[in-house]
Amino acid sequence: VDGEACDQFAVSNFIILPNQKYLTKAEFAKVFVEESGMPMDQSGKNYFKDVSIDDHFFPYIQTLFNQGLLTAPSDFKFNPNQKVARKDVLEPVLHYFDIDLDVSPDSVHFSDFPQTINEFYFVETFVSNGMIKSLKDYFYPNKQASSEFVKYLINEID
């Protein structure tokens, strides 16, 4: 009984999901380190002018930096409060799990993710390795990444 009242409850043809928490770069660092089980590594110099060693997210950012998953840009700013797009989380996840780029010629699995987007090879590597099957025609590369999305990517690899 689609969309009609049925005794004591109504049945709907859609699912309501809880509001997702969209991540800043600092929050992404924390979710990524914790969900992947990456060992914390706070050693070395802090290369980012806008991240203090007293910040609660410093250990996670420093860990990603020490793993080689972050580079210090020319202005030495991390921008911890900047929102993270879905396309931005693909590369560090693939690199951490040491997955080689693997793209079939002329493969475009998502109509909103053309080869002209820099991260195209990263998303296609997930697909060619049999991951992210629940995503069909659209990836929404510029949509903000949520903690649930990051966890989904990591768990597709594990």
C-alpha positions, 0 to 999 in steps of 0.5 A: 500500500504505497503512500496510503494509510494502512491501519495504524501507520502510513507506508511511504515510497521514500526513506527519510534519513537523519540530517547528515553532518557536513565536514570541515577539513579539520573534522574530515581529518578526525573522521578519517584517522579514527575510522581508518584506524590510522595510528596517531603520529604527532611527531615533527614540525607543524607546517600550518600557520593556522593550526596550533598544537593546542587545537583539538584537531591538531593531532589528526591533521599532523597524523595525516601530514606525517602519513604523506596525505597532506602537503603544506601549500605555499601559504602554509595554511590548512584552512581547518574551517573550510568545507570539504567536497566529496571529490576532495576526500577520494585521493587521501583515502586511496593513497592511505590504503595504497590503491593504485589508480585503475581506470578503464579507457573511456570510462565515465560511470557518473554523468556529473563527474566528467574526465575534465574534473581533476579527481576523475581518476580517483572516483573511477578507481573506486568503481573499477575496484568494485567499490561504491556500487550503491552510487549509480548515475550521480556522484555529486562531486561538489556536494559537501562531504559528510562523516557518513560519506567518508565512513562509507568510502573507508568501509568500502575498502576494508 
